[in-house]
């Protein structure tokens, strides 16, 4: 079996706020293989962006392990993190804010190449790799469209010669047609350069199109992980089922689709619920869910953090519905 390019183990990140301690990541495990695309999904505030920033060292983990090509990063020196970032690059959500408004984009690419110890004359090749013409090098970010700015950001990320690209909502700020072009560009770059991609997003249609595996986060914990096809065809965790049910669909006859959103609000990360963090919003929660924290249990295709997984093994012929009936947690 091929060793993972990136292995995250029991990663924990907390922030201290005026309201108290926020556990942004609470024991996250994640693996990405060479040239693989893994997506991380979940509602706002679940820890997706914190995970991305922790992997590149922009926030400091308080516990856990991040290994890139077998090299441990947590606890490393500043120089070790700088060296690691040559292999792991981050593309942010807002392409315009990610670039220096005062400098022409060619200068910004040349600077990235020099910092990586590469020939600054390679800026033209980077622009060509992302589908931009040589004349774009002389323009400032405000003279480019949002899609062109994001192409520049991707080109800058490629300047270090990375093997892992982390895309943190990298297409959510773009028009739908431009979004498709950027997604096709990422797939093309992956095939040509052998890049692995960690794709963080809200748009489940995009996630299904691009990713090989999907990790579902909720309040800093992994609730489900499975291959994309299996997860979208038969989600195991009630939270994943609710997320997929929330996607708007057109009804037969051209009418508006019914939206079955996840009920209730995300609990406070300062004082998360005891037991399963999702149990206050779960339609099938029962007494055990509010008192014990479920482990990530194996499923036919991946893992799920739900007591119902053990019940499925014990009651293969449909005894699950009755188990939660009449004892669901209040909204």
C-alpha positions as CSV (number, residue, x, y, z in Angstrom):
1,X,0.0,0.0,0.0
2,X,1.3,3.5,-0.9
3,X,2.3,5.6,2.0
4,X,0.2,8.7,2.4
5,X,1.6,12.0,1.2
6,X,0.0,13.8,4.2
7,X,-1.1,12.1,7.4
8,X,-2.9,14.1,10.1
9,X,-3.5,12.3,13.4
10,X,-5.5,13.5,16.4
11,X,-5.0,17.1,15.5
12,X,-6.2,19.6,18.1
13,X,-6.4,23.4,17.8
14,X,-7.9,25.8,20.3
15,X,-8.4,29.5,20.5
16,X,-8.9,31.6,23.6
17,X,-11.6,34.2,23.2
18,X,-13.4,36.6,25.6
19,X,-16.3,34.1,25.8
20,X,-14.0,31.2,26.6
21,X,-11.9,28.5,24.9
22,X,-13.0,27.5,21.4
23,X,-12.0,23.9,20.4
24,X,-11.7,24.5,16.6
25,X,-10.3,21.0,15.9
26,X,-10.9,18.2,18.4
27,X,-9.0,15.1,17.3
28,X,-9.1,15.3,13.5
29,X,-7.6,12.4,11.5
30,X,-7.0,12.8,7.8
31,X,-4.9,11.1,5.0
32,X,-4.2,12.2,1.5
33,X,-2.3,10.0,-1.0
34,X,-0.1,11.1,-3.9
35,X,-2.1,12.8,-6.7
36,X,-5.4,12.2,-4.7
37,X,-8.2,14.7,-4.2
38,X,-9.8,14.7,-0.8
39,X,-12.7,17.1,0.0
40,X,-13.6,18.5,3.5
41,X,-17.2,19.6,3.9
42,X,-19.4,20.9,6.7
43,X,-21.2,24.0,7.8
44,X,-19.5,27.3,8.5
45,X,-17.6,27.2,11.8
46,X,-17.0,23.5,11.7
47,X,-13.2,23.9,11.5
48,X,-12.5,23.5,7.8
49,X,-10.3,26.6,7.3
50,X,-8.6,26.1,10.6
51,X,-7.6,22.6,9.4
52,X,-6.1,24.1,6.2
53,X,-4.2,26.8,8.2
54,X,-2.9,24.2,10.7
55,X,-1.5,22.0,7.9
56,X,0.6,24.9,6.6
57,X,1.5,26.2,10.0
58,X,-0.5,29.4,10.0
59,X,-2.1,28.4,13.3
60,X,-0.3,26.4,15.9
61,X,-1.7,22.9,16.8
62,X,-1.7,22.2,20.6
63,X,-1.6,18.5,20.1
64,X,-1.5,15.8,17.4
65,X,0.6,15.1,14.4
66,X,1.0,16.4,10.9
67,X,3.4,14.3,8.7
68,X,4.3,15.4,5.2
69,X,6.2,12.7,3.2
70,X,6.9,11.1,6.6
71,X,8.4,14.2,8.2
72,X,6.7,15.4,11.4
73,X,5.8,19.1,11.3
74,X,4.1,19.7,14.7
75,X,6.6,21.1,17.1
76,X,9.0,22.0,14.3
77,X,11.1,25.1,14.0
78,X,10.1,28.1,11.9
79,X,12.7,27.1,9.3
80,X,11.2,23.6,9.2
81,X,7.8,25.0,8.5
82,X,9.1,27.3,5.8
83,X,10.8,24.3,4.1
84,X,7.5,22.3,4.4
85,X,5.5,25.0,2.7
86,X,7.5,24.5,-0.5
87,X,5.6,21.2,-0.8
88,X,2.3,22.3,0.7
89,X,0.7,25.5,-0.8
90,X,-2.6,27.2,0.1
91,X,-5.0,28.9,-2.3
92,X,-7.4,31.2,-0.4
93,X,-11.1,32.0,-1.0
94,X,-10.8,35.6,-2.0
95,X,-8.3,35.9,-4.9
96,X,-8.2,39.7,-5.0
97,X,-7.4,40.0,-1.3
98,X,-4.7,37.3,-1.7
99,X,-2.7,39.5,-4.0
100,X,-0.8,42.7,-3.3
101,X,-2.8,45.5,-5.0
102,X,0.2,47.7,-5.6
103,X,2.3,45.2,-7.5
104,X,2.0,43.9,-11.0
105,X,1.2,40.2,-11.0
106,X,4.4,39.3,-12.9
107,X,6.4,40.9,-10.1
108,X,4.5,38.9,-7.5
109,X,5.2,35.7,-9.3
110,X,8.9,36.5,-9.7
111,X,9.1,37.2,-5.9
112,X,7.5,33.9,-5.1
113,X,10.0,32.1,-7.4
114,X,13.0,33.9,-5.8
115,X,11.8,33.0,-2.3
116,X,11.6,29.4,-3.4
117,X,15.2,29.5,-4.8
118,X,14.0,29.2,-8.4
119,X,14.7,31.3,-11.5
120,X,12.5,34.3,-11.5
121,X,12.3,34.1,-15.3
122,X,9.9,31.2,-14.9
123,X,7.0,33.6,-14.2
124,X,6.0,33.5,-17.8
125,X,5.8,29.7,-17.7
126,X,3.6,29.9,-14.6
127,X,1.2,32.2,-16.3
128,X,1.0,29.9,-19.3
129,X,0.4,26.9,-17.0
130,X,-2.8,28.5,-15.6
131,X,-4.1,29.7,-18.9
132,X,-3.0,33.4,-18.8
133,X,-1.2,35.3,-21.6
134,X,2.2,37.0,-21.2
135,X,0.6,40.5,-21.2
136,X,-1.2,39.7,-17.9
137,X,2.1,39.9,-16.2
138,X,2.1,43.7,-16.5
139,X,-1.3,44.1,-14.9
140,X,-2.2,44.8,-11.3
141,X,-4.9,42.7,-9.6
142,X,-7.7,45.4,-10.0
143,X,-7.1,45.2,-13.8
144,X,-8.0,41.5,-13.8
145,X,-11.3,39.6,-13.3
146,X,-11.9,37.5,-10.3
147,X,-11.2,34.3,-12.2
148,X,-8.0,35.7,-13.6
149,X,-6.9,36.7,-10.1
150,X,-7.5,33.2,-8.9
151,X,-5.4,31.8,-11.8
152,X,-2.6,34.1,-10.6
153,X,-3.0,32.8,-7.1
154,X,-2.8,29.2,-8.3
155,X,0.3,30.1,-10.4
156,X,1.9,31.7,-7.3
157,X,1.2,28.5,-5.4
158,X,2.9,26.5,-8.1
159,X,6.0,28.6,-7.9
160,X,7.5,26.5,-5.1
161,X,6.9,23.2,-6.9
162,X,4.4,21.7,-4.4
163,X,3.1,18.2,-4.3
164,X,0.0,19.2,-2.3
165,X,-2.4,22.1,-3.0
166,X,-4.9,23.1,-0.4
167,X,-7.9,25.0,-1.9
168,X,-9.8,26.7,0.9
169,X,-13.1,27.7,-0.7
170,X,-11.1,28.6,-3.8
171,X,-14.0,28.8,-6.2
172,X,-16.9,29.9,-3.9
173,X,-16.3,33.7,-4.7
174,X,-16.5,33.1,-8.5
175,X,-19.3,33.1,-11.0
176,X,-20.6,29.7,-11.9
177,X,-19.1,29.7,-15.4
178,X,-15.8,30.9,-14.1
179,X,-16.0,28.3,-11.3
180,X,-16.2,25.5,-13.8
181,X,-13.1,26.8,-15.6
182,X,-11.1,26.9,-12.4
183,X,-12.2,23.4,-11.5
184,X,-11.1,22.1,-14.9
185,X,-7.8,23.9,-14.5
186,X,-7.2,22.2,-11.1
187,X,-8.0,18.8,-12.6
188,X,-5.7,19.5,-15.6
189,X,-2.8,20.6,-13.3
190,X,-3.3,17.6,-11.1
191,X,-3.0,15.3,-14.1
192,X,0.0,17.1,-15.6
193,X,1.9,17.7,-12.3
194,X,0.8,14.8,-10.1
195,X,-0.6,17.2,-7.5
196,X,-2.6,16.1,-4.5
197,X,-5.5,18.4,-3.7
198,X,-7.2,19.0,-0.3
199,X,-10.4,20.8,-1.4
200,X,-12.4,22.6,1.2
201,X,-15.9,23.7,0.0
202,X,-19.6,24.2,0.7
203,X,-20.9,23.3,-2.8
204,X,-21.6,19.6,-2.7
205,X,-22.0,19.4,-6.4
206,X,-18.5,20.7,-6.9
207,X,-17.2,18.3,-4.2
208,X,-18.8,15.4,-5.9
209,X,-17.3,16.4,-9.3
210,X,-13.8,16.9,-8.1
211,X,-13.0,14.7,-5.2
212,X,-12.2,11.0,-4.7
213,X,-12.9,10.9,-1.0
214,X,-14.9,13.2,1.3
215,X,-14.4,14.0,5.0
216,X,-17.4,15.5,6.8
217,X,-16.5,17.9,9.7
218,X,-18.8,19.1,12.5
219,X,-17.7,21.2,15.5
220,X,-14.1,20.2,14.9
221,X,-14.7,16.5,14.7
222,X,-14.8,14.1,11.7
223,X,-18.3,12.6,11.6
224,X,-18.0,10.6,8.4
225,X,-15.4,9.7,5.8
226,X,-16.0,7.7,2.6
227,X,-15.3,7.6,-1.1
228,X,-17.2,10.3,-2.9
229,X,-19.4,8.0,-4.9
230,X,-20.4,5.9,-1.8
231,X,-21.0,8.9,0.4
232,X,-23.3,10.7,-2.1
233,X,-25.1,7.4,-2.9
234,X,-25.7,6.2,0.6
235,X,-24.5,8.5,3.4
236,X,-24.2,6.8,6.7
237,X,-24.2,9.5,9.4
238,X,-27.4,11.5,10.0
239,X,-25.5,14.8,9.7
240,X,-24.3,13.8,6.2
241,X,-27.8,12.7,5.3
242,X,-29.1,16.1,6.4
243,X,-26.4,18.0,4.5
244,X,-27.3,16.2,1.3
245,X,-31.0,16.6,1.8
246,X,-30.4,20.4,2.1
247,X,-29.2,20.7,-1.5
248,X,-32.0,22.5,-3.5
249,X,-33.5,20.4,-6.3
250,X,-36.0,21.3,-9.0
251,X,-39.3,19.6,-8.6
252,X,-41.0,17.6,-11.4
253,X,-42.8,20.0,-13.8
254,X,-40.3,22.8,-13.3
255,X,-41.5,24.1,-9.9
256,X,-39.2,25.1,-7.1
257,X,-37.5,22.3,-5.2
258,X,-38.2,21.5,-1.5
259,X,-35.3,22.3,0.8
260,X,-34.9,20.1,3.8
261,X,-32.3,22.0,5.7
262,X,-30.5,20.7,8.8
263,X,-32.8,21.7,11.7
264,X,-31.6,24.0,14.4
265,X,-28.4,26.0,14.7
266,X,-24.8,24.9,15.1
267,X,-24.1,24.8,18.9
268,X,-21.5,27.1,20.4
269,X,-18.0,25.9,20.0
270,X,-17.2,27.4,23.4
271,X,-19.6,25.0,25.1
272,X,-20.3,22.1,22.7
273,X,-22.9,19.6,23.7
274,X,-21.9,16.5,25.7
275,X,-21.8,13.2,24.0
276,X,-22.3,13.3,20.2
277,X,-22.0,17.0,19.2
278,X,-24.8,16.6,16.6
279,X,-27.3,15.0,18.9
280,X,-29.4,18.2,19.7
281,X,-30.1,18.4,15.9
282,X,-30.2,14.8,15.1
283,X,-33.6,13.3,14.0
284,X,-32.8,9.8,15.2
285,X,-30.8,10.6,18.5
286,X,-31.5,8.5,21.5
287,X,-30.5,8.6,25.2
288,X,-27.0,7.3,24.7
289,X,-26.1,10.0,22.2
290,X,-26.3,12.8,24.8
291,X,-24.1,11.0,27.4
292,X,-21.4,9.3,25.4
293,X,-19.1,10.4,22.6
294,X,-19.1,7.8,19.7
295,X,-15.9,6.7,18.1
296,X,-15.2,6.6,14.4
297,X,-16.5,3.2,13.5
298,X,-15.8,1.3,10.3
299,X,-18.5,1.2,7.6
300,X,-18.6,-0.8,4.4
301,X,-16.7,2.0,2.6
302,X,-15.2,4.3,5.2
303,X,-15.9,5.5,8.8
304,X,-18.8,7.1,10.7
305,X,-19.0,8.6,14.2
306,X,-22.4,7.3,15.2
307,X,-23.7,4.7,17.6
308,X,-26.1,3.5,14.9
309,X,-23.1,1.8,13.1
310,X,-22.9,-0.7,15.9
311,X,-26.6,-1.1,15.9
312,X,-26.6,-1.8,12.1
313,X,-24.2,-4.7,12.7
314,X,-26.4,-6.0,15.5
315,X,-29.8,-5.5,13.7
316,X,-29.2,-5.9,10.0
317,X,-32.9,-6.3,9.2
318,X,-34.3,-2.9,10.1
319,X,-34.4,-2.6,13.9
320,X,-32.8,0.9,13.7
321,X,-36.0,2.9,13.3
322,X,-37.5,1.8,16.5
323,X,-34.4,2.3,18.5
324,X,-34.6,6.1,18.2
325,X,-38.4,6.4,18.1
326,X,-39.9,8.3,21.0
327,X,-36.5,9.2,22.5
328,X,-35.1,11.7,20.0
329,X,-33.3,14.6,21.5
330,X,-35.1,18.0,21.5
331,X,-34.3,20.5,18.9
